[in-house]
Amino acid sequence: MAMLNGLMLEIPMHPHLADHEPHGLHMHYAPPSSRLAERFRATTLMNLAELIVEHGLGRTGVCAAEGCDHVYADTSRAGRRRFCSEGCANRTNVAAFRARRRE
């Protein structure tokens, strides 16, 4: 949480409503004069903060698949996600199945 707060302090934030096509009414977090990279960073940080507030820090993680270091946000009802994607989950499960068959 301290790291996220620190990152949010580094980016100039200027939350405001925007209404333009095709997105309709939505939030922008960086000043309109900001560079594109700063706008992306501000939006990403705010969305991550909202995710943590809504679901808790325990609902984020690093993929459990061997060789994968992608992160994920678990918004499922059960909160038992372990992989970043179905592809990583399938590869891990197939590898475990084949290992059991070899034994």
C-alpha atoms as one frame of an Amber mdcrd trajectory, in Angstrom:
protein
   0.000   0.000   0.000   2.839   2.413   0.823   4.402   1.752  -2.583   1.147
   2.491  -4.395   0.641   5.691  -2.395   4.189   6.758  -3.230   3.656   6.123
  -6.937   0.429   8.125  -6.899   2.263  11.062  -5.314   4.810  11.078  -8.172
   2.191  11.676 -10.867   0.238  14.935 -11.019  -3.391  13.949 -10.483  -6.311
  16.049 -11.607  -9.416  13.845 -11.558 -12.152  15.098 -13.827 -15.121  13.816
 -15.772 -14.870  13.526 -19.534 -17.609  12.854 -22.054 -16.426  11.974 -25.526
 -17.274   9.298 -28.071 -17.269   6.333 -28.079 -16.689   5.972 -24.315 -19.372
   8.259 -22.950 -19.026   9.726 -19.469 -15.932   8.474 -17.621 -13.065   9.602
 -15.392  -9.700  10.988 -16.409  -7.109  11.221 -13.637  -4.264  13.267 -15.133
  -4.482  16.875 -16.277  -5.507  17.211 -19.948  -2.121  18.789 -20.717  -0.220
  15.685 -19.507   1.803  13.518 -21.836   0.166  10.253 -22.902   2.497   8.166
 -20.704   1.513  10.202 -17.629  -2.178   9.826 -18.449  -1.797   6.036 -18.762
   0.181   5.860 -15.527  -2.343   7.939 -13.595  -5.262   5.853 -14.882  -3.481
   2.577 -14.137  -2.567   3.657 -10.610  -6.100   4.822  -9.842  -7.641   1.630
 -11.227  -5.214  -0.480  -9.187  -6.061   1.532  -6.065  -9.792   1.045  -6.707
  -9.269  -2.705  -7.203  -7.418  -2.973  -3.886 -10.049  -0.915  -2.061 -12.884
  -3.022  -3.481 -11.333  -6.502  -3.311  -8.356  -6.214  -0.951  -4.629  -6.576
  -1.523  -4.900 -10.365  -1.169  -6.765 -10.492  -4.468  -3.658  -9.670  -6.485
  -0.863 -12.077  -7.217   1.836 -13.431  -9.500   0.957 -16.291 -11.839   1.730
 -19.745 -10.368   2.682 -21.212 -13.767   6.321 -22.190 -14.136   8.231 -19.552
 -16.079   5.446 -16.958 -15.965   5.822 -13.753 -13.977   2.628 -11.984 -15.057
   0.479 -10.457 -12.356  -3.280 -10.781 -12.065  -6.233  -9.342 -10.197  -8.653
 -11.907  -8.821 -12.174 -10.503  -8.993 -13.865 -13.908  -8.805 -16.385 -14.594
  -6.088 -14.324 -17.376  -4.482 -10.998 -15.542  -4.633  -8.971 -18.654  -5.483
  -7.300 -17.583  -8.690  -3.673 -18.748  -9.127  -2.919 -18.057 -12.786  -2.845
 -14.988 -15.005  -4.753 -16.698 -17.821  -6.548 -19.864 -18.837  -3.542 -20.710
 -21.023  -1.178 -20.796 -18.037  -3.703 -22.777 -15.973  -4.187 -25.300 -18.784
  -0.440 -25.759 -19.395   0.169 -26.314 -15.672  -2.709 -28.778 -15.340  -1.698
 -30.747 -18.451   1.912 -30.938 -17.228   0.723 -32.218 -13.822  -1.554 -34.776
 -15.502   1.282 -36.053 -17.711   3.643 -36.249 -14.730   1.103 -38.359 -12.821
   0.664 -40.692 -15.804   4.438 -41.223 -16.049   4.572 -42.378 -12.399
